[in-house]
Amino acid sequence: MIIKSNKIIPASEITDPLIFKNRRQIIKAMAGSLLIGSGISSVFANDKIDWIKLPKANVLTNSLPVTPAEIVKNYTNYYEFTFNKTDTTSLAQNLRTDPWSVEISGEVETPGVYYLEDILSHQSLQEYIYRFRCVEAWSMVVPWIGFPLSALLKTVKPLSSARFVQFTSIYSPQVMPNQRDNAMLDWPYQEGLRIDEAMHPLTILAVGMYGETMPKQNGAPLRLVVPWKYGFKSIKAIVKIELLKKPPVTTWNKFAPNDYGFYSNVNPTVAHPRWSQNSERQLGGSFFTPRRQTELFNGYAHQVASLYNDMDLRHFF
């Protein structure tokens, strides 16, 4: 689904032209190498994903350039492995992502455990070029490959009693040092959304980025992306999705409820207790690149503000 707004710009103007000119060749190469063993190779193979025939990329970036891939792949918060952003890349390679399954339960008609390749065989993948804003006040622009979360939830037929969605990451202490040591947070990592947020067309499940399968350090093989919320809401390596009647417990909100609200929508007017959220450092720029003014809802207010008409935006939620 393409979300049209006055901020949509031609993808060819901001993304590496090779990604757009050689899409068919890239995908064929990926099917033969990069995606093998990831649990999604069969979906990418045989032109199942044909970049030439795909709908036009959903480009909502306010004319910002795509962040270089090497930065995004090597600057990640993945606290299960380490508190050091750069070391995550090497540590995450020990995580096994094939086979992979997702348990869907709770307030749905057809709960069950679904293999990732079966999930993807029923989805139409698309490129989504979104801004990504971290609560630490840095930002990037990422071309994700994925599909709307709503498309998956509809297949399991949510009950009318479903009001919230809880997501749970993998628990693998044998390869995740901070899980093994019970460091800082309660594991496994959990996040949540209201059902209307989860069903919004901007909310996606991503399986790739930059024309490639998702790197392990960025949340392979399946991660959530909610572009109008701070990045910690976009949970990585999802193994469980549960639809609930009541708000779920989320990891950061449990750890520091005054610092990390359940909603955590990007809001430049409400400071984190230890720093301002008024501006952001754009990754990929030079030392002299000025900080960018942060936008309410990360610039997606036109699409999502109506979800919060009854809420006071003066609070950090």
C-alpha positions in Angstrom: 0.0 0.0 0.0 1.4 3.4 -1.0 0.7 6.2 1.5 0.6 9.4 -0.4 1.4 12.8 1.1 3.0 16.0 0.1 6.3 14.6 1.4 6.6 11.8 -1.1 9.6 12.2 -3.4 10.9 10.0 -6.2 12.9 7.2 -4.7 15.4 7.5 -7.5 16.4 11.0 -6.3 17.6 9.9 -2.9 18.7 6.3 -3.1 21.8 4.7 -4.7 20.8 4.4 -8.4 22.3 0.8 -8.5 19.5 -0.3 -6.2 16.9 0.9 -8.6 18.6 0.2 -12.0 19.8 -3.3 -11.2 17.0 -4.6 -9.0 16.3 -7.8 -10.9 20.0 -8.8 -11.0 20.4 -8.0 -7.3 17.5 -10.1 -6.3 18.6 -13.1 -8.4 22.1 -12.8 -6.9 20.6 -12.6 -3.4 18.5 -15.7 -4.0 21.6 -17.6 -4.9 23.8 -16.4 -2.0 22.8 -13.8 0.5 19.4 -15.2 1.4 20.3 -18.9 1.5 19.8 -20.3 5.0 17.8 -17.3 6.2 14.4 -18.9 6.1 13.3 -16.5 3.3 15.3 -17.7 0.4 12.4 -19.4 -1.2 10.4 -16.2 -1.1 13.1 -14.1 -2.8 14.0 -16.8 -5.4 12.5 -17.3 -8.9 11.6 -13.6 -9.2 9.0 -14.0 -6.4 10.1 -10.5 -5.5 10.6 -8.7 -8.8 11.8 -5.1 -8.1 10.7 -4.0 -11.5 7.1 -5.1 -10.9 7.0 -4.1 -7.2 4.8 -1.1 -6.3 6.8 2.1 -6.1 8.7 2.4 -2.8 6.9 4.0 0.1 9.2 7.0 0.4 8.3 9.3 3.4 11.6 11.0 4.4 11.0 14.7 4.0 13.6 14.8 1.2 16.4 13.4 3.5 19.0 11.2 1.9 19.2 7.5 2.7 21.9 6.8 5.3 24.9 4.8 4.0 24.3 1.1 4.5 27.6 0.5 6.3 26.6 3.0 9.0 23.2 1.4 9.6 24.7 -2.1 9.7 27.4 -1.2 12.2 25.7 1.3 14.6 23.0 -0.6 16.4 21.5 -0.9 19.8 21.0 -4.6 20.5 21.4 -4.9 24.2 21.0 -8.6 24.3 24.5 -8.8 22.9 26.3 -5.7 24.2 25.9 -2.1 25.2 28.5 -1.2 22.6 26.9 -0.3 19.3 29.8 -1.3 17.1 30.6 -4.7 18.6 27.0 -5.9 18.0 27.9 -6.6 14.3 30.4 -9.4 15.2 28.6 -10.8 18.2 25.2 -11.1 16.4 26.7 -13.5 13.8 26.4 -16.3 16.4 22.6 -16.1 16.4 21.0 -18.8 14.4 18.1 -17.5 12.4 17.2 -20.6 10.4 14.8 -22.2 10.9 12.6 -19.5 12.4 9.0 -19.5 13.6 6.6 -17.1 15.2 4.0 -18.0 17.7 0.8 -16.0 17.4 -1.7 -16.3 20.3 -4.2 -14.5 22.5 -7.3 -12.8 21.2 -7.3 -14.4 17.7 -9.4 -17.1 16.0 -6.5 -19.0 14.6 -3.6 -19.1 17.0 -0.6 -21.2 16.2 3.1 -21.4 15.4 3.9 -20.3 11.9 7.2 -20.8 10.1 8.6 -17.7 8.6 8.8 -19.0 5.1 5.1 -19.8 5.3 4.3 -16.3 6.6 6.2 -14.7 3.8 4.8 -16.9 1.1 1.4 -15.2 1.7 2.8 -11.6 1.8 3.7 -9.1 -0.9 7.0 -7.5 0.0 7.7 -3.9 -0.7 10.5 -1.3 0.0 9.7 1.3 2.6 12.1 4.2 3.0 11.5 5.6 6.5 13.1 7.9 8.9 14.4 6.2 12.0 14.7 8.3 15.2 16.4 6.9 18.3 15.5 8.1 21.8 19.2 8.9 22.2 18.6 11.8 19.8 20.3 10.5 16.6 18.6 9.6 13.4 19.0 7.8 10.1 17.0 7.0 6.9 16.6 3.3 6.1 15.2 1.5 3.0 13.5 -1.4 4.7 12.0 -4.4 2.8 8.9 -5.8 4.5 5.1 -5.9 4.6 2.4 -4.4 6.7 1.9 -5.9 10.2 -1.8 -5.6 9.6 -1.6 -8.1 6.7 -0.2 -10.8 9.1 -2.6 -10.0 11.9 -5.6 -10.3 9.5 -4.6 -13.8 8.6 -5.1 -15.0 12.2 -8.5 -13.1 12.5 -8.2 -10.9 15.6 -11.2 -11.0 18.0 -13.2 -7.9 18.9 -11.6 -8.2 22.3 -8.1 -7.6 21.0 -7.0 -4.1 22.1 -3.2 -4.4 22.2 -0.4 -6.4 20.6 2.7 -7.7 22.5 5.9 -8.7 20.8 8.6 -10.9 22.2 12.2 -11.2 21.0 14.2 -14.4 21.0 15.7 -15.6 24.3 19.0 -17.2 23.5 21.4 -16.7 26.4 23.9 -19.2 25.0 24.8 -16.6 22.3 23.5 -13.4 23.8 25.9 -12.4 26.6 23.7 -9.8 28.4 20.9 -12.3 28.5 23.3 -14.9 30.0 24.4 -12.4 32.6 21.0 -11.0 33.3 22.4 -7.6 32.6 20.3 -4.5 33.1 17.0 -5.5 31.6 14.5 -8.3 32.1 14.8 -10.7 29.2 13.4 -11.6 26.8 12.9 -8.2 25.3 9.2 -7.3 24.9 7.4 -4.4 23.3 3.8 -3.5 22.6 1.4 -1.4 20.5 -2.3 -0.5 20.6 -4.2 -2.6 18.1 -4.9 0.5 16.0 -1.2 1.4 15.9 -0.4 -2.2 14.9 -3.0 -2.1 12.1 -1.8 1.2 10.7 -0.4 0.9 7.2 2.9 2.6 8.2 3.6 -0.2 10.7 5.6 -3.0 9.0 7.4 -6.2 9.7 10.8 -6.0 8.0 12.8 -8.9 6.6 15.5 -6.9 4.7 17.0 -3.6 4.0 19.2 -2.0 1.3 18.0 -4.6 -1.2 19.4 -7.4 1.0 18.2 -9.8 3.6 18.1 -8.3 7.1 21.5 -8.4 8.8 21.5 -10.3 12.1 22.7 -7.2 14.0 19.7 -5.2 12.7 17.1 -7.7 13.8 17.1 -10.7 11.5 15.1 -12.4 10.4 12.0 -10.5 11.4 11.7 -7.1 13.1 9.1 -4.5 13.7 9.4 -1.0 12.3 7.1 1.8 13.6 8.5 5.0 12.1 6.7 7.6 14.2 8.0 6.1 17.5 11.4 6.1 19.1 13.6 3.2 17.8 13.5 1.0 20.8 9.8 0.3 20.0 10.9 -1.5 16.8 11.7 -4.8 18.4 14.1 -7.2 16.8 14.2 -11.0 16.2 10.5 -11.5 16.9 9.4 -15.0 18.0 6.0 -14.3 19.5 3.1 -12.0 18.8 0.2 -12.0 21.3 -3.0 -10.0 21.0 -4.3 -8.9 24.4 -7.3 -7.3 26.1 -5.1 -5.1 28.3 -1.9 -3.1 27.8 1.2 -5.4 27.8 4.3 -4.9 29.9 7.1 -3.5 27.8 10.8 -3.9 28.6 12.0 -0.3 28.7 8.8 1.0 30.4 9.2 -1.6 33.1 12.9 -0.7 33.6 12.4 3.1 33.7 8.7 4.1 33.5 9.4 7.8 33.9 12.0 7.8 31.1 10.3 5.4 28.5 6.6 5.6 28.2 4.4 2.9 26.6 3.6 5.0 23.6 7.0 6.7 23.1 6.0 8.7 20.1 8.7 11.0 18.8 8.0 14.4 20.4 10.5 17.3 20.2 8.6 19.3 22.8 9.0 16.7 25.6 12.5 16.1 26.8 13.9 12.8 28.0 14.8 13.3 31.7 18.5 13.5 30.8 18.6 15.2 27.4 16.5 17.3 25.0 14.5 15.7 22.2 14.3 19.0 20.3 16.9 18.1 17.7 18.8 15.1 16.4 22.2 14.2 15.0 21.9 12.7 11.5 24.1 9.7 11.0 26.2 9.9 7.8 26.8 13.6 7.9 30.1 15.3 8.5 31.3 16.9 11.8 30.0 20.2 10.5 26.5 18.9 9.6 24.0 20.9 11.7 21.7 19.0 13.9 18.2 18.6 12.4 15.1 19.9 14.1 13.1 16.9 15.3 9.5 16.7 14.0 6.5 15.6 16.0 5.7 12.0 15.3 9.1 11.9 13.4 7.5 13.8 10.5 4.6 11.4 10.1 1.9 13.5 11.9 -0.1 13.8 8.7 -0.6 10.0 8.7 -0.8 9.2 12.5 -1.8 12.2 14.6 -5.4 11.2 14.4 -4.6 8.1 16.5 -4.0 10.4 19.5 -6.6 13.0 19.3 -7.7 12.3 22.9 -4.2 12.4 24.3 -2.1 15.3 25.7 1.0 15.7 23.6 2.7 17.6 26.3 3.6 14.4 28.1 6.3 12.0 27.2 4.3 8.9 26.3 
